[in-house]
Amino acid sequence: MHSRFSRFAKFASIVALTAVVAGCSATGGVRPLSFGPSTPPRIGGSDALLVSLNGGILPQTAVIGLSKPDQLRALEAEYQALEKAPLGQKVAWQSQGGGNSGEVTAGTPYQVGQQNCRQYTHQATINGVPVKGQGAACRNDDGSWTPLG
């Protein structure tokens, strides 16, 4: 008898938790992102990441130490984290030579007006020096992301 009651209690708890979560999204809580294109957008043959992400959130004094391909790898990791990564999942990048690398982690999606936004961090090692950037970005209608501030 006790085991049947225990199973019922577990089932009731799951149903109640589901109702609470559904209630949060129905009452204007954080809404999930509407994901756009699976590949980074391109503008006139140049990569839109360099344009829309404004160089990313790593300190510019560190980024100038990266080659153009490594800068692009770092920005692509930021884009992929913002666009697709579940909360807390790291998106890693590494230079072909292996000397530079980084990880981008995006936070919980939220909305500002009609725009989907996320906070994110980018930790990298550039020329042997650890660097960190933190910020937030909002998604544009064309699928690109623009950092805030």
Backbone as CSV, one residue per row, in Angstrom:
resi,resn,N_x,N_y,N_z,CA_x,CA_y,CA_z,C_x,C_y,C_z
1,MET,0.822,-1.190,0.000,0.000,0.000,0.000,0.871,1.261,0.000
2,HIS,1.924,1.229,0.832,2.801,2.388,0.926,3.477,2.681,-0.413
3,SER,3.885,1.636,-1.138,4.561,1.845,-2.410,3.616,2.439,-3.449
4,ARG,2.341,2.043,-3.422,1.382,2.606,-4.364,1.144,4.077,-4.038
5,PHE,1.060,4.433,-2.760,0.884,5.821,-2.368,2.118,6.644,-2.765
6,SER,3.286,6.050,-2.583,4.530,6.723,-2.932,4.585,7.023,-4.430
7,ARG,4.188,6.067,-5.251,4.158,6.297,-6.709,3.161,7.385,-7.063
8,PHE,2.006,7.375,-6.390,0.999,8.394,-6.640,1.526,9.774,-6.251
9,ALA,2.233,9.852,-5.119,2.789,11.122,-4.663,3.822,11.640,-5.671
10,LYS,4.670,10.759,-6.198,5.647,11.163,-7.204,4.953,11.676,-8.458
11,PHE,3.925,10.958,-8.903,3.178,11.359,-10.089,2.519,12.720,-9.865
12,ALA,1.911,12.904,-8.704,1.242,14.167,-8.398,2.257,15.312,-8.362
13,SER,3.451,15.047,-7.838,4.497,16.071,-7.794,4.920,16.482,-9.201
14,ILE,5.071,15.507,-10.080,5.457,15.793,-11.466,4.383,16.623,-12.159
15,VAL,3.123,16.256,-11.961,2.018,16.998,-12.570,1.991,18.429,-12.044
16,ALA,2.191,18.596,-10.743,2.176,19.934,-10.155,3.333,20.780,-10.687
17,LEU,4.522,20.191,-10.778,5.680,20.918,-11.296,5.456,21.331,-12.747
18,THR,4.877,20.449,-13.539,4.578,20.761,-14.935,3.607,21.937,-15.022
19,ALA,2.610,21.949,-14.154,1.636,23.042,-14.149,2.299,24.369,-13.773
20,VAL,3.205,24.328,-12.805,3.895,25.546,-12.398,4.751,26.087,-13.535
21,VAL,5.505,25.207,-14.181,6.351,25.636,-15.297,5.494,26.193,-16.428
22,ALA,4.411,25.533,-16.749,3.518,26.020,-17.803,2.925,27.365,-17.415
23,GLY,2.609,27.541,-16.149,2.067,28.807,-15.675,3.064,29.938,-15.808
24,CYS,4.341,29.658,-15.568,5.370,30.696,-15.698,5.444,31.213,-17.121
25,SER,5.422,30.308,-18.089,5.536,30.764,-19.472,4.249,31.428,-19.939
26,ALA,3.127,31.077,-19.356,1.861,31.675,-19.765,1.652,33.040,-19.129
27,THR,2.376,33.363,-18.070,2.146,34.623,-17.376,3.199,35.664,-17.701
28,GLY,3.904,35.511,-18.809,4.858,36.527,-19.227,6.248,36.322,-18.676
29,GLY,6.561,35.128,-18.201,7.914,34.837,-17.729,8.863,34.787,-18.912
30,VAL,10.021,34.260,-18.698,11.007,34.152,-19.772,10.481,33.203,-20.837
31,ARG,10.480,33.668,-22.066,10.032,32.833,-23.172,11.243,32.304,-23.918
32,PRO,11.144,31.081,-24.457,12.308,30.528,-25.149,12.601,31.285,-26.431
33,LEU,13.845,31.185,-26.866,14.249,31.827,-28.114,13.575,31.172,-29.303
34,SER,13.280,31.968,-30.302,12.849,31.397,-31.571,14.093,31.365,-32.440
35,PHE,14.603,30.172,-32.669,15.878,30.042,-33.347,15.730,30.307,-34.833
36,GLY,16.734,30.930,-35.364,16.745,31.312,-36.768,17.598,30.384,-37.589
37,PRO,18.346,30.949,-38.503,19.136,30.127,-39.411,20.171,29.299,-38.654
38,SER,20.446,28.107,-39.196,21.398,27.234,-38.519,22.841,27.597,-38.837
39,THR,23.056,28.393,-39.860,24.407,28.842,-40.179,24.473,30.345,-39.957
40,PRO,25.631,30.861,-39.606,25.750,32.297,-39.396,25.386,33.065,-40.654
41,PRO,24.698,34.202,-40.498,24.304,34.984,-41.670,25.517,35.597,-42.361
42,ARG,25.394,35.853,-43.655,26.459,36.505,-44.418,25.898,37.778,-45.039
43,ILE,26.722,38.792,-45.098,26.326,40.061,-45.708,27.308,40.347,-46.835
44,GLY,26.822,40.375,-48.050,27.632,40.730,-49.211,28.959,39.990,-49.304
45,GLY,28.971,38.702,-48.987,30.182,37.913,-49.112,31.110,38.005,-47.909
46,SER,30.953,39.008,-47.048,31.767,39.068,-45.832,30.935,38.500,-44.695
47,ASP,31.587,38.032,-43.693,30.869,37.393,-42.613,30.174,38.437,-41.749
48,ALA,28.867,38.301,-41.593,28.071,39.253,-40.821,28.428,39.236,-39.343
49,LEU,29.076,38.163,-38.883,29.448,38.102,-37.469,30.362,39.250,-37.087
50,LEU,31.320,39.557,-37.950,32.236,40.654,-37.656,31.505,41.984,-37.594
51,VAL,30.424,42.101,-38.352,29.660,43.339,-38.377,28.698,43.394,-37.193
52,SER,27.845,42.392,-37.053,26.782,42.464,-36.050,27.264,42.276,-34.620
53,LEU,28.291,41.464,-34.404,28.798,41.263,-33.051,29.831,42.322,-32.650
54,ASN,30.102,43.259,-33.527,30.998,44.379,-33.233,32.321,43.928,-32.614
55,GLY,32.880,42.844,-33.117,34.157,42.368,-32.608,34.053,41.458,-31.401
56,GLY,32.847,41.238,-30.889,32.656,40.339,-29.760,32.841,41.015,-28.417
57,ILE,32.800,40.198,-27.351,32.855,40.760,-26.001,34.212,40.600,-25.312
58,LEU,35.157,39.960,-25.977,36.495,39.891,-25.394,37.126,41.275,-25.456
59,PRO,38.019,41.591,-24.512,38.687,42.903,-24.563,39.413,43.091,-25.894
60,GLN,39.202,44.228,-26.516,39.803,44.487,-27.826,41.319,44.460,-27.785
61,THR,41.906,44.801,-26.638,43.361,44.748,-26.524,43.876,43.315,-26.655
62,ALA,43.043,42.330,-26.294,43.425,40.920,-26.434,43.119,40.415,-27.836
63,VAL,42.004,40.851,-28.391,41.563,40.363,-29.701,42.543,40.746,-30.803
64,ILE,43.214,41.886,-30.669,44.152,42.288,-31.726,45.329,41.321,-31.824
65,GLY,45.519,40.488,-30.805,46.563,39.476,-30.853,46.166,38.222,-31.605
66,LEU,44.914,38.168,-32.085,44.422,37.011,-32.836,44.536,37.262,-34.334
67,SER,44.809,36.215,-35.075,44.759,36.305,-36.534,43.299,36.474,-36.950
68,LYS,43.068,36.909,-38.179,41.683,37.063,-38.674,40.911,35.745,-38.596
69,PRO,41.492,34.596,-38.996,40.745,33.339,-38.856,40.396,33.011,-37.396
70,ASP,41.309,33.319,-36.466,41.006,33.071,-35.053,39.944,34.032,-34.536
71,GLN,39.973,35.275,-34.992,38.919,36.217,-34.616,37.566,35.694,-35.077
72,LEU,37.534,35.158,-36.295,36.294,34.610,-36.828,35.848,33.390,-36.028
73,ARG,36.785,32.515,-35.652,36.432,31.343,-34.827,35.820,31.788,-33.499
74,ALA,36.409,32.799,-32.874,35.907,33.294,-31.593,34.499,33.880,-31.755
75,LEU,34.297,34.647,-32.823,32.975,35.237,-33.061,31.943,34.177,-33.417
76,GLU,32.345,33.160,-34.182,31.419,32.074,-34.501,30.995,31.335,-33.238
77,ALA,31.914,31.162,-32.289,31.565,30.517,-31.025,30.561,31.375,-30.258
78,GLU,30.742,32.695,-30.266,29.772,33.581,-29.611,28.405,33.452,-30.277
79,TYR,28.406,33.484,-31.603,27.144,33.369,-32.342,26.444,32.046,-32.024
80,GLN,27.174,30.941,-32.081,26.574,29.622,-31.845,26.045,29.500,-30.417
81,ALA,26.769,30.051,-29.450,26.303,30.005,-28.063,25.013,30.799,-27.909
82,LEU,24.983,31.996,-28.487,23.776,32.822,-28.391,22.600,32.195,-29.125
83,GLU,22.864,31.666,-30.286,21.807,31.173,-31.167,21.256,29.810,-30.752
84,LYS,22.131,28.891,-30.350,21.704,27.500,-30.219,21.967,26.833,-28.883
85,ALA,22.937,27.282,-28.139,23.383,26.515,-26.975,22.371,26.561,-25.836
86,PRO,22.065,25.404,-25.261,21.235,25.387,-24.054,21.953,26.100,-22.906
87,LEU,21.202,26.525,-21.931,21.740,27.218,-20.765,22.932,26.469,-20.185
88,GLY,24.053,27.157,-20.057,25.239,26.591,-19.425,26.125,25.736,-20.312
89,GLN,25.681,25.393,-21.509,26.515,24.573,-22.398,27.598,25.438,-23.025
90,LYS,28.827,24.951,-22.992,29.956,25.706,-23.526,30.134,25.425,-25.017
91,VAL,30.419,26.489,-25.755,30.773,26.370,-27.163,32.245,26.740,-27.257
92,ALA,33.067,25.774,-27.635,34.516,25.966,-27.639,35.025,26.290,-29.032
93,TRP,36.148,26.981,-29.070,36.865,27.245,-30.314,38.362,27.104,-30.028
94,GLN,39.122,26.833,-31.077,40.568,26.694,-30.941,41.211,27.058,-32.266
95,SER,42.342,27.742,-32.184,43.066,28.079,-33.408,43.629,26.809,-34.023
96,GLN,43.878,26.860,-35.321,44.408,25.673,-35.993,45.762,25.268,-35.432
97,GLY,46.557,26.234,-35.032,47.857,25.931,-34.441,47.764,25.503,-32.986
98,GLY,46.605,25.685,-32.367,46.384,25.261,-30.998,46.836,26.250,-29.938
99,GLY,47.413,27.378,-30.325,47.916,28.323,-29.335,46.854,29.179,-28.675
100,ASN,45.761,29.424,-29.359,44.676,30.255,-28.831,43.409,29.416,-28.761
101,SER,42.609,29.656,-27.731,41.363,28.907,-27.586,40.415,29.675,-26.679
102,GLY,39.173,29.222,-26.652,38.205,29.869,-25.787,36.925,29.064,-25.674
103,GLU,36.079,29.508,-24.744,34.764,28.901,-24.518,33.754,30.012,-24.269
104,VAL,32.592,29.864,-24.889,31.513,30.829,-24.730,30.336,30.112,-24.090
105,THR,29.764,30.740,-23.065,28.609,30.176,-22.367,27.506,31.222,-22.336
106,ALA,26.316,30.854,-22.808,25.179,31.778,-22.821,24.229,31.464,-21.677
107,GLY,23.624,32.509,-21.151,22.686,32.378,-20.046,21.264,32.154,-20.528
108,THR,20.343,32.315,-19.620,18.923,32.124,-19.891,18.413,33.179,-20.867
109,PRO,17.674,32.768,-21.889,17.090,33.742,-22.817,16.052,34.616,-22.107
110,TYR,15.956,35.873,-22.527,14.923,36.773,-22.019,14.535,37.718,-23.143
111,GLN,13.446,38.457,-22.947,13.006,39.370,-23.995,13.055,40.809,-23.529
112,VAL,13.474,41.678,-24.443,13.394,43.118,-24.272,12.501,43.594,-25.402
113,GLY,11.303,44.000,-25.060,10.316,44.302,-26.099,10.017,43.040,-26.874
114,GLN,10.230,43.073,-28.169,10.009,41.903,-29.016,11.306,41.178,-29.364
115,GLN,12.436,41.637,-28.823,13.728,41.038,-29.157,14.134,39.973,-28.147
116,ASN,14.645,38.850,-28.666,15.224,37.806,-27.824,16.641,38.231,-27.467
117,CYS,16.989,38.104,-26.195,18.304,38.507,-25.718,18.870,37.427,-24.796
118,ARG,20.183,37.449,-24.621,20.864,36.540,-23.704,22.108,37.220,-23.154
119,GLN,22.419,36.917,-21.903,23.713,37.292,-21.354,24.674,36.168,-21.704
120,TYR,25.969,36.488,-21.807,26.944,35.449,-22.114,28.330,35.851,-21.653
121,THR,29.168,34.837,-21.484,30.565,35.061,-21.108,31.454,34.363,-22.127
122,HIS,32.629,34.923,-22.303,33.608,34.361,-23.239,34.944,34.343,-22.504
123,GLN,35.425,33.148,-22.211,36.732,32.988,-21.578,37.675,32.422,-22.623
124,ALA,38.851,33.042,-22.734,39.796,32.616,-23.764,41.220,32.701,-23.240
125,THR,42.088,32.000,-23.939,43.522,32.121,-23.723,44.106,32.581,-25.047
126,ILE,44.674,33.786,-25.035,45.220,34.388,-26.244,46.699,34.666,-26.007
127,ASN,47.521,34.027,-26.816,48.980,34.146,-26.676,49.434,33.839,-25.248
128,GLY,48.794,32.819,-24.652,49.161,32.374,-23.318,48.554,33.160,-22.175
129,VAL,47.782,34.191,-22.472,47.198,35.044,-21.434,45.687,34.775,-21.326
130,PRO,45.181,34.430,-20.125,43.741,34.240,-19.972,43.017,35.594,-19.992
131,VAL,41.927,35.655,-20.747,41.094,36.858,-20.826,39.638,36.454,-20.697
132,LYS,38.814,37.405,-20.275,37.386,37.126,-20.094,36.575,38.336,-20.533
133,GLY,35.465,38.054,-21.199,34.510,39.083,-21.560,33.129,38.665,-21.110
134,GLN,32.341,39.631,-20.668,30.956,39.368,-20.267,30.076,40.426,-20.902
135,GLY,28.867,40.024,-21.270,27.952,40.976,-21.854,26.615,40.343,-22.143
136,ALA,25.825,41.065,-22.906,24.521,40.595,-23.344,24.352,41.011,-24.789
137,ALA,23.539,40.259,-25.506,23.267,40.582,-26.905,21.804,40.290,-27.197
138,CYS,21.267,41.000,-28.170,19.892,40.776,-28.612,19.910,40.378,-30.074
139,ARG,18.952,39.526,-30.417,18.863,38.960,-31.763,18.106,39.906,-32.681
140,ASN,18.663,40.141,-33.859,18.036,40.995,-34.866,17.123,40.163,-35.758
141,ASP,16.266,40.842,-36.499,15.330,40.155,-37.393,16.023,39.283,-38.430
142,ASP,17.249,39.656,-38.841,17.953,38.887,-39.864,18.708,37.685,-39.295
143,GLY,18.596,37.441,-37.974,19.258,36.306,-37.352,20.605,36.632,-36.745
144,SER,21.108,37.850,-36.957,22.376,38.260,-36.344,22.118,38.703,-34.908
145,TRP,23.189,38.834,-34.152,23.119,39.275,-32.752,23.925,40.544,-32.582
146,THR,23.405,41.491,-31.800,24.098,42.739,-31.516,24.314,42.859,-30.018
147,PRO,25.578,42.985,-29.586,25.849,43.177,-28.155,25.223,44.465,-27.637
148,LEU,24.786,44.432,-26.391,24.225,45.629,-25.737,25.348,46.404,-25.088
149,GLY,25.190,47.706,-25.067,26.128,48.566,-24.331,27.367,48.840,-24.963
